[in-house]
Amino acid sequence: MKLKKSYRYSKRILSILLLFLFFKIFSQRISVENKHIYPLEIRYKNQVLKLGKGEKKVFADKEIDFLNIEFDNGRKIISKDIPILLNPNESLNINVLNSIDQTLEFKGDKAPLHNLVINQQHYILYKNIGNYQDILSKNTNTQQLISYFEFVLADYLTKIKTLNASPTGTEDKIYRRAEKYAINDWVASLYLILTGQKTLDLQKKELILYYYNKYIKKDFPNYHCGYKVQYNIIRDLIPYTHQLNINFPEYSVIENTDEDRIIQHLPESCQRFYFKNNYNYFYEINSPKKEYYKGVLKEKFNN
């Protein structure tokens, strides 16, 4: 009898050890250190972690695809979206620096790739907006416009492929995740110049639908604003649902406003972005309306 109990006990210990080793081998290890003067909130996988000034948090989990780091600097809510471009068992250290431009410092596996995608991508893709507008105003050939716009994207994706340095190239799952994130950012930069007016002309309508059908439509039902660019794309398209003949799903409105016709097409996490953006806007112009949006974020979105 004692021998059987001892055997079962040893077997249980062995199972626990194997499970621990499996988790350790196939888990990503990420550390975030707050070198900023403000406390941070870290969001991932529907979890919210607090990180005070000078504190460091280390966590390991499988398939962490995305982190969002936020802090309120007294003027507005600063948000940094961080796609995690790691294979299982790889690690990354993220330092939130006390800098004006909210630069993040990366050390560990694929640090140069993360530096490109998080610290440089937005500037690289959006610096062409002036050129886009100039070409758009002078050129009525839609196909030539598309060719130029896509050359900018292709050139940037080559940088990602080089830094990812995978033998499978563009078939690598890390590359595909970075590619999707870059494409969303790039499409958002195009929609910035193609939308804004009350009525779309024929050329802009054609361009918006081209990029929607080619790059956005397939993944659109899964847009839940894990990062701000998804919110920007949805928000830019919603006013033109009838003109573009696009059907958007409807959701419960968490907090009613005079823009419910917009909010009803935003998933819950996207509605949070709506109130956060309005809070930032009214804070920057020093309007008392900021208190309303701050209250909604705290009461309805635990922000």
N, C-alpha and C positions, 0 to 999 in steps of 0.2 A: 504493500500500500504506500509506504513512504517513498519507494522507488518511483511509483507512478506519479505521485505528487511532485517529486523532484523533476521528473521528466517534463511534466506539463509546465512547471515553473520555468525550466530552462528554455522550453519551446516558446513560451510567451516572451521571455527576455530577448530571444533571438529574433522574433517577429518585430518587436519594438525597435531593435537595433537596425534591422533591415529597412524598416519603414523610415527611420531617421536618416540612414545613409541614402536611401532613394530620394527623400525630400531634399537632402543637402546637395546631392549630385545634380538634380534636375530643377533646382530653384535658383532664381536670380537673387542676387544680394545687392541691395541698394541702400546707400546711406545719404542722408540730407543733413547738412550742418548749416545752422542759421547764423551767419556772420553779419546779418543786418541788425539795425537798431529796433526794428519792429517785430512783434511776434508773427509767426506764420501759421497758415492753415494748409495742410497737405491733403489732397483728395485723390483717392484711387480706389477702384473697385467698390464704389458706394461707401467708402470709409472716409472719415474726416479725422485727421490727427492734428493736434496743436503742437507747435514748436516755439518755445520762448527764445529770447535773445541769447545767443551763445550756446544753445542746446543742439544736440545731435541725436538723430534717430536712425537706427539701423533696422531694416526689415527684410525678410526673405519670403518670397512667395513664388508660385508658378505663374507664368504668363501674365506678368504685369506689363500691360501694353501702354499705359498712359498714367502720368501724374499731372496734377494741377497744383501749383503753389500760389497762394494769395496772401497779401497783407494790405492793411489799410494804413497809408502813410499820413493820414490826417487831412489829405486833400482829395484822394480818390482811392478806390480799390485797385491795386496793381495785381494783375493776373499773368502768370507764366505757364504756358502749356508745354508739357514735356513728353513727347513720345519716347517710350523706352525701347531702344533698338538693340536689345541684347538677346543672345541665345541662352538656353538653359545652362546653368552653372557659371554664367558670366556675372561680373560685378561692376558697379558704377558708383563713384562718389560725386555728389552734387553739393557744391558750396554756393550758398546764396550770399553774394557779396554786397557790401554796403556802398553801392555805387548809384549814380544818378540814372543811368540807363538800365538798372536792374539786371546787369550781366550775371550769368551763372557760370561757374567754373566747374569743369568736368575732369575727373581723373579716373583711370581704370580702363576697362575694356571698351573699345570703340569711342573713346573720349573725343578724338577729332571729328568723328561723324556727328556726335551729339552737339558739338560746338557749332558745326556748320548749320545743322537743321534748326537748332534752338536760338543761337545768337546771331546768325547771319542770314538765314533763309528769307525772312520777311523783307529785309533791306534789298537783297539781291532781286527778288521777284517784283517788289513794288517800285524800285527805282526807275522802272521802265514805263510807269504810268504816263509821264509827260510825253514820251515817244508814242505810246498807244494813242493818246488823244490827238496828237499832231497828225499821225497817219490816218486815223479815223476821219478827221475833218477834211482830208484831201483825197481820200481814196474811196471810190464807190465799188471797187472790186472785192467782194466779200472773201473770195478764196485767197486772194493775196494777203488780206488782213489775217486770215486764219493761219496761213503759212508763216507769217512773221511772228505772230503770237506764240505759235507752237515751237518755233526755233528757240525762243527764250526758255521755254520749259525744257526742251531736249538738252540744251546746253547745261542747265542746272542739274538735271537728272544724271548727266555724265559725271558730275562732281560727286554725287551721292554714290554712284556705282563704284567709282575709284576708291573712295574712303571706306566703303563697306568691304571691299577686297575679298569677295566670296568667289570660290571656284565656279559656282553655278550662276554667277552674274545676275541678270535681271530676273532669274527664276528663284533666287534666294528669298526666303520669307521675310527677312529683315529688310532687304531692299524693297520688296513689294509694299511693306508697311510704310516705309519712309516715302516711297513714291506716291502712295495714296494721300498721305498727309501733305506732301508738296503740291500735288495736283489740286487739292482743295484750296490751299493758300493761293495758288496761281489763278484758279477760276474766280475766287473772291476778288482778286485784284482786277480782273477783267470786268466783273459785274459792277465794280465800283465806278467805272467809267461808262458802262452800258446802261445803267439804271439811274434813277433819280428824277427824271421828268415824268409828268403825269401820263403822257401818251407816248408809246414807243413808235419810232419810225420803222419802216419795213426792214432796213438793214440791221438795226439793233435787235429787233425781234428775232431775225434770222440767226444772228450771232449768239444771242442768249440761249435759244433753243438748241443750237448746234452743240454748245458746251454742256448744256443740261443733259441732252440725250446721250452724248458720247461719254461724259465723265461723271455725271451726278446721279442720273435717274436710277441706275441699278442699285446704288447704295442708299438712296434717299430715304426709304422706309426705316433704315437703321440709324438715321441721324438723330442722336440724342444729346448733341452739344457737349460731348466729352471735352471738346475744345472750342474756342470762340469762333474759329473760322466756319465751322458748321452752322453756328447761329447766324453769322453774317450772310451766308449764302441763302439760308431759309428766309431771313428778314428781307433781303434784297428781292427775292422772287415773289413773296406773298402779295404785294400790291398789284401784281400783273397776272394773277391767276386766270382771269377772264380773257385778257388780251393774248396770253400765251396758250390758253386752253389746257392748263395743267390742273389736275385735281389734287389738292392737298388733304391729308387726313385731318380730322378734328379731334381736339382733346378737351378735357375739363379745364375751365379757367380757374386757376387757384386764387387769384385776386382780381376782381373786376375793375376795369378802368374804361376810359372812353375809347380805348383802342382794342376792345375785345375782338373786333373783326380780324385783327392781326394776331393777338395772343391765342385765339382759339386754334390756330394752326401750329402752335409751338408745343412740343413735348415739355413735360414738367421741368427738366433740367434746362431747357432752352428758355422757358419762362423766367427762370432765375437770372439768366443773362440779360433778359429784357429789363428787369428791375435794377440789376447791377449797373447796366449802362446808363439808365436814367438817373440813378443816384450819382454816378460820376459826373454826368453832365450838369446837373443842378448844383452839385458841390462846387464845380469849377467856376460857375457863374455866380456863386454865392447866393443862391435862391433858397428861401425857407422850404421850398418843396422837397429839398433833399431829405428832410426829416421823415416825410411820408415814405419815401422809397427805402430809407434806412430801416424804418420800422417793419415794412413788409419783408425785407430780406431777413431780418432777425426772427420775426414771428412765423413766417410761412416757409422759409428756406433754411432756417438754422444757420444764418450767416452772420 
